[in-house]
Amino acid sequence: MLKNWKSLFLAKAAVLALALSATAAEPTVKVVAEGLDNPSGIAVQPGTGHVFVASHAGIHRVDPKTGKLTAEVTGYPEPTDIYGKGPKYPVGPLGLAFIDKEWLVVGDGSGVDGEELVRIYKVSDAPAAKPQKEDAAAQTLGPIGPCEQSPKGEGNFYGVATNGKSIYVTCNGDDTKGWVAHAALNHGKAGPLTLKIATKPATNVDAPGPIAFSPEGKLVVGQIGEVNQAGDSLLTTYNDKGELDSKIALGINDICGLAYHPKSGKLFATDFSWIDATKGGLFELDTKAKEGGAKKVVGLDKPTGCAFDADGTLYIAVFGTGEKKGQIVKVSGL
């Protein structure tokens, strides 16, 4: 009898432990800053943990401890570009990535295809006393004007990724090609920006968007697809030669952000979901799945870029609507 009671007690304790573990594993979402106009790209500064975000107005820094917003780069030209089908949004700079603590790469989306630029700015540990002007960058890459590879020229530089050796930038100028551009880095200096990977012929899906390097060093690109078509986003990987290695049909609508957890190596993505904003949010991706493999973690109102800090907290830019428009949120417990 005593043995049976002991077995029952241990079984109940195990169930309780599992329940507590599941509860503890639930991610938490907290608003860090708000009032941004159509935020898109996001990057976390190494060392400081400060969050840099691109919006319609320019580049801002957010101190996640205080929520204070500081303008870092302003002076983007008007009128800015309008992006989307159905709902359309005015956009400014788009993609962000840090080469290292001091150097921030910014892909522009505010102008005309064939004239937009990729800029590299020097930033400090502390918020800027006075914002830099958009044209005062330390280095300027591009433009990629009309050419044989891209008859209309390239622009809408949505995603930026760096690995210390190269800068990769996704382009949304010529929809028939869907280029990824590349610039080599040599002791912190960037070479010419040239067209490297034509993603549309390789995948048969439009609009290369978010871009990242996997923990193994693979180049990973999210194909957004048509914004008025449901479930057509892809996750793709490329080798050093720019050849397609793999593609996964995710089953989500419009992949707009990619970030690897710095400790677990898990891959997370945001879905803006133009066609139905209620379907948008943060997803954990199964990179070994042949298709699908996107598990929703939290629902969000039109999320775009995302980036982890060194401790594994994920920061996400959220377009939002109404009073909750233009937020930076942090997700803990992933």
Backbone torsions as a table, in degrees:
resi	resn	phi	psi	omega
1	MET	NA	-45.3	-179.3
2	LEU	-62.5	-37.8	179.7
3	LYS	-63.8	-40.0	179.1
4	ASN	-65.1	-43.0	177.5
5	TRP	-61.3	-40.4	179.8
6	LYS	-64.2	-41.6	179.1
7	SER	-63.9	-41.7	179.0
8	LEU	-63.9	-42.5	179.5
9	PHE	-61.5	-45.0	-179.2
10	LEU	-65.5	-37.2	178.1
11	ALA	-64.2	-44.6	178.8
12	LYS	-64.7	-39.2	179.4
13	ALA	-63.1	-39.0	179.4
14	ALA	-65.1	-42.0	178.3
15	VAL	-63.2	-43.1	179.2
16	LEU	-63.4	-41.5	179.9
17	ALA	-63.2	-40.4	178.0
18	LEU	-64.7	-40.0	179.1
19	ALA	-64.4	-43.8	178.9
20	LEU	-65.2	-38.7	178.8
21	SER	-63.4	-42.9	179.2
22	ALA	-63.3	-41.1	179.0
23	THR	-64.3	-42.6	-178.3
24	ALA	-66.2	-28.2	-176.4
25	ALA	-81.4	-9.5	-180.0
26	GLU	-64.1	126.0	179.4
27	PRO	-69.5	152.5	176.9
28	THR	-114.3	142.8	-178.7
29	VAL	-118.8	129.9	-179.6
30	LYS	-136.6	136.3	176.9
31	VAL	-75.7	126.5	-179.8
32	VAL	-97.0	-39.6	-179.7
33	ALA	-154.0	155.6	177.7
34	GLU	-148.2	173.6	-179.1
35	GLY	94.1	11.5	177.5
36	LEU	-86.0	148.9	-178.0
37	ASP	-97.1	105.0	178.5
38	ASN	51.9	63.4	178.8
39	PRO	-68.2	144.2	-177.0
40	SER	-129.8	-90.9	-177.7
41	GLY	-69.0	151.0	-178.5
42	ILE	-146.8	142.8	179.1
43	ALA	-149.9	146.8	179.5
44	VAL	-104.9	127.5	-178.8
45	GLN	-71.6	124.8	176.9
46	PRO	-59.5	141.4	177.2
47	GLY	91.0	-56.8	-177.2
48	THR	-85.5	-28.7	-173.6
49	GLY	75.4	7.1	177.4
50	HIS	-69.6	145.2	-176.2
51	VAL	-102.6	124.4	176.6
52	PHE	-104.2	136.6	-176.4
53	VAL	-136.8	138.1	175.2
54	ALA	-93.7	135.0	177.7
55	SER	-139.0	179.4	178.6
56	HIS	-54.9	-32.6	-175.0
57	ALA	-86.8	-17.0	-177.0
58	GLY	142.0	-151.9	-178.6
59	ILE	-107.5	129.0	177.1
60	HIS	-120.2	153.8	172.7
61	ARG	-108.3	137.3	176.2
62	VAL	-119.6	125.5	170.3
63	ASP	-85.3	110.1	-174.4
64	PRO	-65.6	-18.0	179.7
65	LYS	-77.2	-32.0	-176.7
66	THR	-113.4	-19.6	-175.6
67	GLY	78.0	6.4	-178.1
68	LYS	-70.9	131.4	177.1
69	LEU	-98.7	132.7	177.2
70	THR	-128.8	130.5	176.4
71	ALA	-72.4	128.6	-179.3
72	GLU	-109.1	-40.1	179.0
73	VAL	-137.4	124.9	-179.5
74	THR	-134.4	179.5	176.0
75	GLY	93.6	20.6	176.6
76	TYR	-68.0	144.6	-172.5
77	PRO	-68.9	151.3	170.4
78	GLU	-111.6	149.6	-2.0
79	PRO	-77.4	147.5	178.4
80	THR	-84.7	168.7	-176.0
81	ASP	-73.2	155.8	175.2
82	ILE	-113.7	128.7	-175.1
83	TYR	-123.3	142.6	173.7
84	GLY	118.3	169.1	172.8
85	LYS	-128.5	143.6	-170.4
86	GLY	77.0	-115.8	171.1
87	PRO	-62.8	130.6	177.9
88	LYS	-121.5	143.4	-173.6
89	TYR	-131.1	135.7	172.5
90	PRO	-72.6	133.7	-177.7
91	VAL	-127.4	157.4	175.3
92	GLY	-117.9	-128.9	173.8
93	PRO	-63.0	152.6	-172.4
94	LEU	-121.2	-76.2	-172.7
95	GLY	-83.9	144.2	177.7
96	LEU	-133.9	144.8	171.3
97	ALA	-161.6	144.9	175.5
98	PHE	-93.0	130.8	168.8
99	ILE	-73.5	-45.4	173.2
100	ASP	-155.6	-166.3	-174.5
101	LYS	-58.9	-31.9	-172.9
102	GLU	-95.4	-23.6	-167.6
103	TRP	-116.9	121.6	-177.9
104	LEU	-112.0	126.3	177.6
105	VAL	-96.0	131.9	-177.9
106	VAL	-126.1	122.3	173.3
107	GLY	-94.0	127.9	-174.7
108	ASP	-87.9	153.3	174.3
109	GLY	-141.4	12.4	-170.9
110	SER	-87.2	-16.4	-172.2
111	GLY	-109.9	-143.8	-177.0
112	VAL	-102.7	138.2	176.0
113	ASP	-53.6	137.5	-177.8
114	GLY	93.4	-10.9	179.5
115	GLU	-122.6	-14.7	-176.7
116	GLU	-71.9	157.8	-170.4
117	LEU	-128.4	161.4	167.6
118	VAL	-110.6	123.7	-176.5
119	ARG	-113.1	151.4	174.5
120	ILE	-122.9	121.2	-176.8
121	TYR	-112.7	145.2	171.9
122	LYS	-90.4	126.3	180.0
123	VAL	-124.6	155.1	-177.1
124	SER	-101.2	179.2	176.9
125	ASP	-70.9	-31.6	-175.5
126	ALA	-100.3	155.6	176.3
127	PRO	-56.4	146.1	-178.1
128	ALA	-68.6	134.7	174.6
129	ALA	-69.3	-31.4	178.2
130	LYS	-143.6	130.4	-177.1
131	PRO	-66.3	147.8	173.4
132	GLN	-73.1	151.3	173.0
133	LYS	-80.9	148.8	-176.0
134	GLU	-54.8	-36.7	-175.9
135	ASP	-91.1	10.4	-178.3
136	ALA	-102.4	27.0	-178.0
137	ALA	-67.7	154.5	176.8
138	ALA	-70.3	-35.1	177.5
139	GLN	-137.9	145.9	176.8
140	THR	-128.7	129.0	178.8
141	LEU	-113.0	139.0	-177.6
142	GLY	91.3	-170.6	6.4
143	PRO	-77.3	165.7	170.7
144	ILE	-102.0	92.9	-176.0
145	GLY	-79.3	179.3	178.3
146	PRO	-53.2	132.5	-177.7
147	CYS	-155.6	179.4	-178.5
148	GLU	-61.9	-38.3	-179.3
149	GLN	-72.7	-31.8	-177.5
150	SER	-140.8	93.3	-172.3
151	PRO	-57.1	-31.5	-179.1
152	LYS	-98.2	-6.2	-175.5
153	GLY	87.2	166.8	-175.6
154	GLU	-110.6	157.0	179.5
155	GLY	-174.1	-162.5	-174.4
156	ASN	46.9	62.0	-176.6
157	PHE	-77.2	84.0	-168.1
158	TYR	-73.3	-46.8	-174.7
159	GLY	-116.2	142.6	177.2
160	VAL	-132.3	135.3	175.4
161	ALA	-139.5	143.0	177.5
162	THR	-133.0	151.7	175.7
163	ASN	-132.8	17.7	-178.8
164	GLY	89.3	-22.3	179.8
165	LYS	-108.6	-27.1	-174.4
166	SER	-147.8	159.9	168.0
167	ILE	-116.5	129.7	174.3
168	TYR	-116.6	138.1	-176.6
169	VAL	-135.0	129.3	175.0
170	THR	-83.6	142.8	-175.0
171	CYS	-123.2	146.1	177.2
172	ASN	-132.0	55.2	175.0
173	GLY	-96.7	-73.1	179.3
174	ASP	-85.3	104.7	-177.2
175	ASP	-66.5	-21.2	-179.0
176	THR	-74.9	-17.1	-179.3
177	LYS	-113.9	-41.8	-178.7
178	GLY	60.9	65.5	-171.0
179	TRP	-75.5	149.6	160.9
180	VAL	-111.4	125.1	179.9
181	ALA	-96.9	160.5	-174.3
182	HIS	-140.8	142.8	170.7
183	ALA	-137.0	129.8	178.2
184	ALA	-76.2	147.7	175.8
185	LEU	-110.1	131.6	178.0
186	ASN	-132.7	105.2	-176.7
187	HIS	53.9	43.0	176.3
188	GLY	85.5	-9.4	179.0
189	LYS	-96.7	133.2	-177.6
190	ALA	-92.6	139.0	174.8
191	GLY	-84.0	-169.1	-178.5
192	PRO	-62.8	148.9	176.4
193	LEU	-90.0	116.6	-176.5
194	THR	-127.9	155.8	-179.7
195	LEU	-78.3	130.2	-171.9
196	LYS	-121.4	-48.4	-173.5
197	ILE	-123.8	123.1	173.6
198	ALA	-92.1	101.9	-171.1
199	THR	-78.3	-30.8	-177.4
200	LYS	-65.2	-49.0	176.2
201	PRO	-60.8	-31.3	-178.1
202	ALA	-76.0	-31.7	-171.6
203	THR	-116.7	-19.7	-174.9
204	ASN	64.2	26.0	177.0
205	VAL	-132.8	141.1	-175.4
206	ASP	-76.0	164.0	159.0
207	ALA	62.5	80.8	169.6
208	PRO	-64.1	133.1	-175.7
209	GLY	-123.2	-101.9	-177.7
210	PRO	-69.4	150.4	-177.3
211	ILE	-144.2	144.5	-177.3
212	ALA	-157.1	167.8	170.4
213	PHE	-106.3	133.8	177.9
214	SER	-73.6	165.6	176.3
215	PRO	-57.2	-25.5	178.6
216	GLU	-86.9	-2.9	178.4
217	GLY	93.8	5.4	177.4
218	LYS	-73.6	145.4	174.6
219	LEU	-82.8	124.3	-175.7
220	VAL	-117.1	128.6	-177.4
221	VAL	-127.8	133.8	172.5
222	GLY	-96.4	123.0	175.2
223	GLN	-89.4	116.5	-176.9
224	ILE	-65.2	-41.3	-175.2
225	GLY	84.2	-170.8	177.7
226	GLU	-75.6	131.0	-175.9
227	VAL	-72.8	-14.6	176.4
228	ASN	-102.9	16.9	177.4
229	GLN	-124.9	130.7	-176.2
230	ALA	-83.3	143.5	167.3
231	GLY	70.1	22.8	-175.3
232	ASP	-105.3	7.1	-179.1
233	SER	-70.5	145.1	179.6
234	LEU	-120.7	153.2	166.1
235	LEU	-112.3	124.3	-175.5
236	THR	-128.9	154.6	174.1
237	THR	-130.0	150.5	-178.3
238	TYR	-131.2	149.4	177.0
239	ASN	-87.7	-177.2	-176.3
240	ASP	-63.0	-23.2	179.7
241	LYS	-85.7	-2.7	-177.9
242	GLY	83.4	17.2	179.2
243	GLU	-92.6	141.3	-179.1
244	LEU	-66.5	124.4	177.3
245	ASP	-95.0	-41.4	-176.7
246	SER	-156.8	157.4	172.2
247	LYS	-148.0	141.2	179.8
248	ILE	-125.5	125.0	172.1
249	ALA	-77.5	108.2	-169.5
250	LEU	-76.1	-29.4	-175.6
251	GLY	83.5	7.5	174.0
252	ILE	-103.8	167.9	-166.4
253	ASN	-84.1	-54.9	-174.0
254	ASP	-144.1	89.5	-179.3
255	ILE	-67.4	125.2	-175.0
256	CYS	-125.7	-11.3	179.3
257	GLY	-145.0	146.8	176.4
258	LEU	-138.0	136.7	177.3
259	ALA	-157.1	134.4	175.8
260	TYR	-93.4	134.1	176.2
261	HIS	-64.5	129.2	-173.6
262	PRO	-68.5	-16.9	-177.7
263	LYS	-107.8	-49.2	-177.3
264	SER	-84.6	-22.0	-176.2
265	GLY	78.4	2.4	178.8
266	LYS	-67.0	147.4	-178.9
267	LEU	-103.6	131.8	179.1
268	PHE	-121.3	150.1	-179.6
269	ALA	-139.1	151.6	172.6
270	THR	-105.0	146.8	176.9
271	ASP	-120.7	112.2	179.0
272	PHE	-68.6	-40.1	176.3
273	SER	57.0	69.5	178.4
274	TRP	-55.9	-44.2	-171.0
275	ILE	-68.3	-26.5	179.2
276	ASP	-159.4	97.2	-174.1
277	ALA	-61.0	-22.6	179.7
278	THR	-69.0	-16.3	179.7
279	LYS	-89.3	-8.0	-175.4
280	GLY	-75.6	165.4	177.4
281	GLY	156.3	-163.8	178.0
282	LEU	-100.8	133.9	-177.8
283	PHE	-126.5	143.5	168.4
284	GLU	-93.8	132.5	-175.0
285	LEU	-105.7	137.3	172.6
286	ASP	-93.2	103.3	-174.4
287	THR	-75.2	-6.0	178.3
288	LYS	-97.9	-6.8	179.5
289	ALA	-72.5	149.1	176.3
290	LYS	-82.1	-28.1	173.8
291	GLU	-159.1	161.8	-176.0
292	GLY	68.7	-136.0	176.6
293	GLY	77.6	14.8	177.9
294	ALA	-106.0	112.7	-178.5
295	LYS	-106.2	121.4	-177.7
296	LYS	-69.1	131.6	-179.6
297	VAL	-99.9	-51.8	176.3
298	VAL	-145.1	148.5	174.1
299	GLY	-84.4	137.3	179.2
300	LEU	-138.9	152.7	-175.7
301	ASP	-91.7	90.2	177.4
302	LYS	64.0	62.8	176.6
303	PRO	-76.6	152.5	178.9
304	THR	-123.0	-108.0	-175.6
305	GLY	-73.3	158.8	176.9
306	CYS	-148.6	151.6	-179.8
307	ALA	-157.6	139.6	177.0
308	PHE	-88.7	149.6	165.6
309	ASP	-90.9	178.8	-174.7
310	ALA	-65.9	-22.2	-177.8
311	ASP	-90.9	-5.0	178.5
312	GLY	95.8	15.2	171.7
313	THR	-88.0	131.5	-177.8
314	LEU	-99.7	129.6	176.4
315	TYR	-106.9	134.1	-174.9
316	ILE	-130.5	134.4	172.6
317	ALA	-86.4	133.2	-176.0
318	VAL	-128.1	120.1	176.7
319	PHE	-59.5	-54.2	179.9
320	GLY	66.7	-178.2	178.1
321	THR	-140.5	160.0	174.3
322	GLY	58.6	-135.7	-177.5
323	GLU	-69.0	-19.7	-178.7
324	LYS	-96.8	18.7	-177.9
325	LYS	-72.4	139.8	171.0
326	GLY	71.0	63.3	-178.1
327	GLN	-112.2	156.6	161.4
328	ILE	-112.8	124.0	178.9
329	VAL	-116.9	155.2	172.4
330	LYS	-117.8	140.8	-180.0
331	VAL	-117.1	120.3	179.9
332	SER	-111.0	158.0	176.3
333	GLY	86.4	21.7	179.8
334	LEU	-83.2	NA	NA
